[in-house]
Amino acid sequence: EMGFRGGGALGTTSRTKRMRTSFKHHQLRTMKSYFAINHNPDAKD
């Protein structure tokens, strides 16, 4: 499972900063409407 829980222990050995993901307006709109229906899309059930 690659859940993102905040901790910060991962990737501390590497000095290269990962690019932050940016979404287009229509992508955000689509995701927001989907999350309104399904609050946890990664759930297995």
PAPA-25350 format. One record per residue: residue number from 0; residue in three letters; z, x, y of N, C-alpha, C in turn. Coordinates in nm, 3 decimals. Each point is the difference from the previous one (the first is absolute). Layout:
N
<NUM; "ALA"; <Z; X; Y>; <Z; X; Y>; <Z; X; Y>>
...
# end
This chain:
45
<0; "GLU"; <0.000; 0.085; -0.120>; <0.000; -0.085; 0.120>; <0.000; 0.087; 0.124>>
<1; "MET"; <-0.090; -0.028; 0.091>; <-0.006; 0.076; 0.124>; <0.052; -0.085; 0.116>>
<2; "GLY"; <0.119; -0.056; -0.015>; <0.057; -0.081; 0.106>; <0.041; 0.086; 0.117>>
<3; "PHE"; <-0.017; -0.050; 0.122>; <0.039; 0.076; 0.118>; <0.133; -0.053; 0.049>>
<4; "ARG"; <0.105; 0.076; -0.019>; <0.133; -0.048; 0.032>; <0.060; 0.072; 0.121>>
<5; "GLY"; <-0.068; 0.090; 0.062>; <0.054; 0.072; 0.115>; <0.071; 0.126; -0.034>>
<6; "GLY"; <0.072; 0.047; -0.061>; <0.067; 0.122; -0.033>; <-0.049; 0.126; 0.062>>
<7; "GLY"; <-0.115; 0.044; -0.018>; <-0.050; 0.119; 0.067>; <0.005; 0.124; -0.085>>
<8; "ALA"; <0.042; -0.006; -0.124>; <0.005; 0.119; -0.086>; <-0.139; 0.040; -0.047>>
<9; "LEU"; <-0.090; -0.093; -0.005>; <-0.136; 0.029; -0.048>; <-0.081; 0.075; 0.105>>
<10; "GLY"; <-0.068; 0.101; -0.042>; <-0.093; 0.070; 0.089>; <0.064; 0.089; 0.103>>
<11; "THR"; <0.126; 0.033; -0.014>; <0.065; 0.084; 0.101>; <-0.040; 0.146; -0.014>>
<12; "THR"; <-0.050; 0.040; -0.116>; <-0.042; 0.139; -0.019>; <-0.132; 0.027; 0.071>>
<13; "SER"; <-0.081; -0.103; 0.016>; <-0.130; 0.017; 0.064>; <0.014; -0.012; 0.152>>
<14; "ARG"; <-0.068; 0.086; 0.072>; <0.008; -0.001; 0.145>; <-0.111; -0.083; 0.065>>
<15; "THR"; <-0.097; -0.043; -0.080>; <-0.110; -0.078; 0.058>; <0.044; -0.145; 0.015>>
<16; "LYS"; <-0.017; -0.053; 0.120>; <0.040; -0.138; 0.026>; <-0.112; -0.093; -0.041>>
<17; "ARG"; <0.035; -0.103; -0.076>; <-0.101; -0.094; -0.046>; <-0.043; -0.092; 0.113>>
<18; "MET"; <-0.129; -0.030; 0.002>; <-0.051; -0.091; 0.101>; <0.060; -0.139; -0.020>>
<19; "ARG"; <0.038; -0.062; 0.109>; <0.054; -0.136; -0.006>; <-0.114; -0.097; -0.022>>
<20; "THR"; <0.021; -0.096; -0.089>; <-0.103; -0.099; -0.028>; <-0.013; -0.095; 0.117>>
<21; "SER"; <-0.122; -0.021; 0.046>; <-0.022; -0.097; 0.106>; <-0.095; -0.107; -0.049>>
<22; "PHE"; <0.029; -0.124; 0.037>; <-0.079; -0.114; -0.046>; <-0.072; -0.064; 0.117>>
<23; "LYS"; <-0.116; -0.055; -0.029>; <-0.075; -0.075; 0.100>; <0.064; -0.137; 0.018>>
<24; "HIS"; <-0.033; -0.066; 0.110>; <0.060; -0.130; 0.030>; <-0.025; -0.102; -0.110>>
<25; "HIS"; <-0.122; -0.005; -0.052>; <-0.030; -0.100; -0.104>; <0.073; 0.032; -0.130>>
<26; "GLN"; <0.024; 0.130; -0.026>; <0.075; 0.037; -0.120>; <0.147; -0.044; 0.013>>
<27; "LEU"; <0.058; 0.023; 0.118>; <0.138; -0.042; 0.023>; <0.014; -0.150; -0.012>>
<28; "ARG"; <-0.095; -0.073; 0.055>; <0.004; -0.146; -0.007>; <-0.003; -0.046; -0.145>>
<29; "THR"; <-0.088; 0.062; -0.079>; <-0.011; -0.036; -0.142>; <0.130; 0.030; -0.074>>
<30; "MET"; <0.056; 0.118; 0.024>; <0.123; 0.037; -0.069>; <0.117; -0.089; 0.040>>
<31; "LYS"; <0.010; -0.031; 0.130>; <0.109; -0.086; 0.045>; <-0.008; -0.138; -0.063>>
<32; "SER"; <-0.120; -0.054; -0.009>; <-0.014; -0.133; -0.061>; <0.032; 0.005; -0.149>>
<33; "TYR"; <-0.035; 0.111; -0.065>; <0.031; 0.015; -0.142>; <0.150; 0.015; -0.023>>
<34; "PHE"; <0.066; 0.080; 0.084>; <0.144; 0.019; -0.013>; <0.077; -0.128; 0.030>>
<35; "ALA"; <-0.057; -0.089; 0.081>; <0.065; -0.128; 0.026>; <0.006; -0.083; -0.127>>
<36; "ILE"; <-0.100; 0.017; -0.087>; <-0.006; -0.073; -0.127>; <0.081; 0.074; -0.107>>
<37; "ASN"; <-0.024; 0.130; -0.013>; <0.060; 0.080; -0.106>; <0.081; 0.112; 0.064>>
<38; "HIS"; <0.132; -0.016; 0.005>; <0.085; 0.096; 0.069>; <0.012; 0.135; -0.070>>
<39; "ASN"; <-0.031; 0.003; -0.130>; <0.010; 0.126; -0.074>; <-0.120; 0.015; -0.091>>
<40; "PRO"; <-0.114; 0.043; 0.054>; <-0.123; 0.009; -0.079>; <0.006; 0.103; -0.113>>
<41; "ASP"; <0.091; 0.095; 0.006>; <0.011; 0.101; -0.106>; <0.084; -0.047; -0.118>>
<42; "ALA"; <0.061; -0.116; 0.012>; <0.084; -0.051; -0.109>; <-0.083; -0.022; -0.125>>
<43; "LYS"; <0.060; 0.027; -0.115>; <-0.073; -0.009; -0.126>; <-0.010; -0.142; -0.054>>
<44; "ASP"; <0.082; -0.091; 0.052>; <-0.006; -0.136; -0.055>; <-0.062; -0.099; 0.095>>
# end
